[in-house]
Amino acid sequence: MEKLNVRIVRLEPQRVASFHGFGSQPEEQALEKLKAWAGPRGYLDNPGEHRIFGFNNPDPMPGSPDYGYEFWITVDSEFEQGGVTEGKPGGEMHLQDFPGGLYAVLRLVDPFAAPYEMIPGGWKQLVMWAEDSRYQLGSHQYLEEHLFTEVMPSGGWSMDLYLPVKE
């Protein structure tokens, strides 16, 4: 097996705005909600300033095409949820405080070229790496960080997989 370029990262506690989708393509639903809320506020203007994370919620179940996906975008720690836009179409934002944690991180370049192979394959490789490492699997939230990279030919996305670990 080739050596994976895995790095160990400690995510600090942070406040996030959360958006949820459920169905056969929940990532698209949740992303549209995030964009409708974050775009007008300028949160998408400078990629990297407000980090975007996601994860299955709930995970897919055997025999069902439906599952959930939750997107998070980081906001300032002082940000307070207002009640005026959250209930309107395109809103549906929920504010959360993420406690952070220790992670093994693997970068996937252009995973959306073949998402149903590359993303599960990346997770499998990362778990196998962890099993052979000095780290144990943690119980905190696993994450997928969505990274816009202008250097890609399509100006597309890369993804960092965050596997929760503990020493």
C-alpha positions as CSV (number, residue, x, y, z in Angstrom):
1,M,0.0,0.0,0.0
2,E,1.3,3.4,-0.9
3,K,2.2,5.8,1.9
4,L,-0.7,8.2,2.6
5,N,0.0,11.9,3.2
6,V,-1.9,12.1,6.5
7,R,-1.4,15.0,8.9
8,I,-2.6,15.3,12.5
9,V,-4.6,18.4,13.2
10,R,-6.3,19.8,16.3
11,L,-9.4,21.8,15.4
12,E,-10.1,24.5,17.9
13,P,-13.6,25.1,19.2
14,Q,-15.6,27.2,16.8
15,R,-19.1,28.5,16.2
16,V,-20.8,27.2,13.0
17,A,-24.0,27.9,11.1
18,S,-25.5,24.5,10.2
19,F,-27.7,23.5,7.2
20,H,-29.3,20.1,6.7
21,G,-30.6,18.2,3.7
22,F,-32.3,14.8,3.5
23,G,-33.1,12.6,0.5
24,S,-31.3,10.9,-2.3
25,Q,-29.0,13.9,-2.8
26,P,-28.9,15.7,0.5
27,E,-25.6,17.4,-0.1
28,E,-27.1,19.5,-2.9
29,Q,-30.1,20.4,-0.7
30,A,-27.9,21.4,2.3
31,L,-25.4,23.3,0.0
32,E,-28.2,25.3,-1.6
33,K,-29.5,26.3,1.9
34,L,-25.9,27.3,2.9
35,K,-25.4,29.4,-0.2
36,A,-28.7,31.1,0.1
37,W,-27.9,32.2,3.7
38,A,-24.1,32.7,3.5
39,G,-23.9,34.3,0.0
40,P,-25.8,37.5,0.7
41,R,-23.8,38.0,4.0
42,G,-20.5,37.8,2.0
43,Y,-19.4,34.6,3.7
44,L,-18.5,33.0,0.4
45,D,-16.6,35.9,-1.1
46,N,-13.2,34.9,0.2
47,P,-12.7,31.1,0.2
48,G,-11.0,30.0,3.4
49,E,-12.1,32.9,5.5
50,H,-15.2,30.9,6.6
51,R,-14.4,27.2,6.5
52,I,-17.1,24.8,5.2
53,F,-17.4,21.3,6.7
54,G,-19.9,18.6,6.1
55,F,-20.9,15.1,7.2
56,N,-23.6,12.5,6.7
57,N,-26.5,13.0,9.2
58,P,-28.0,10.4,9.4
59,D,-25.8,7.9,7.6
60,P,-27.2,5.9,4.7
61,M,-29.2,2.8,5.7
62,P,-29.0,-0.4,3.7
63,G,-32.0,-0.6,1.2
64,S,-32.8,3.1,1.3
65,P,-31.6,5.7,-1.2
66,D,-32.3,8.4,1.4
67,Y,-29.9,9.8,4.0
68,G,-29.0,13.1,5.5
69,Y,-26.1,15.6,5.0
70,E,-25.2,18.5,7.2
71,F,-23.1,21.5,6.1
72,W,-21.4,23.8,8.5
73,I,-19.8,27.2,7.8
74,T,-17.7,28.9,10.4
75,V,-18.9,32.2,11.8
76,D,-17.4,34.6,14.4
77,S,-17.6,33.4,18.0
78,E,-19.7,36.4,18.8
79,F,-22.2,35.7,16.1
80,E,-25.8,35.4,17.4
81,Q,-28.6,33.7,15.6
82,G,-31.3,36.2,14.7
83,G,-34.9,35.0,14.2
84,V,-35.9,37.1,11.1
85,T,-34.5,35.1,8.2
86,E,-34.0,31.6,9.6
87,G,-37.6,30.5,9.0
88,K,-37.9,31.8,5.5
89,P,-37.1,29.8,2.3
90,G,-33.4,29.5,1.9
91,G,-32.8,30.1,5.6
92,E,-33.1,27.1,7.9
93,M,-29.9,27.9,9.7
94,H,-29.1,26.6,13.1
95,L,-26.2,27.9,15.2
96,Q,-24.0,25.4,17.0
97,D,-20.8,25.5,19.0
98,F,-18.4,22.8,17.9
99,P,-16.0,21.7,20.7
100,G,-13.1,20.8,18.3
101,G,-10.9,17.8,18.6
102,L,-7.9,15.9,17.3
103,Y,-8.0,14.6,13.8
104,A,-6.1,12.6,11.2
105,V,-6.6,14.5,7.9
106,L,-6.3,13.2,4.3
107,R,-6.6,15.6,1.3
108,L,-8.6,14.4,-1.8
109,V,-7.9,16.5,-4.9
110,D,-11.0,16.9,-7.2
111,P,-13.1,14.2,-5.4
112,F,-16.2,15.2,-7.3
113,A,-14.7,13.9,-10.6
114,A,-15.8,10.5,-9.2
115,P,-17.4,11.2,-5.8
116,Y,-18.9,7.7,-5.2
117,E,-15.5,6.1,-5.6
118,M,-13.0,8.7,-4.4
119,I,-14.7,9.8,-1.2
120,P,-15.6,6.4,0.3
121,G,-12.2,5.1,-0.9
122,G,-10.5,8.0,0.8
123,W,-12.3,7.2,4.1
124,K,-11.4,3.6,3.8
125,Q,-7.7,4.4,3.3
126,L,-7.8,6.9,6.2
127,V,-9.3,4.3,8.6
128,M,-6.8,1.7,7.5
129,W,-4.0,4.2,8.1
130,A,-5.4,4.9,11.6
131,E,-5.5,1.2,12.5
132,D,-1.8,0.9,11.7
133,S,-0.9,4.2,13.5
134,R,-0.2,5.0,17.2
135,Y,-3.6,6.7,17.3
136,Q,-7.0,5.3,18.4
137,L,-10.3,6.2,16.8
138,G,-12.0,9.0,18.6
139,S,-15.7,9.4,19.2
140,H,-16.1,13.1,18.2
141,Q,-17.7,14.2,14.9
142,Y,-15.9,13.1,11.7
143,L,-15.9,15.9,9.1
144,E,-15.3,16.6,5.4
145,E,-13.9,20.0,4.8
146,H,-14.8,21.4,1.4
147,L,-12.0,23.5,-0.1
148,F,-12.3,25.7,-3.1
149,T,-9.0,25.7,-5.0
150,E,-8.6,28.1,-7.8
151,V,-5.4,26.3,-9.0
152,M,-7.5,23.4,-10.2
153,P,-8.3,23.5,-14.0
154,S,-12.0,23.7,-13.3
155,G,-11.6,26.0,-10.3
156,G,-13.3,23.2,-8.5
157,W,-13.2,21.7,-5.0
158,S,-10.9,19.6,-3.0
159,M,-11.8,17.9,0.2
160,D,-10.0,17.2,3.5
161,L,-11.3,14.1,5.3
162,Y,-11.1,14.6,9.1
163,L,-11.1,11.3,11.0
164,P,-11.5,11.8,14.8
165,V,-8.5,10.3,16.7
166,K,-7.1,10.2,20.2
167,E,-3.6,9.4,21.5
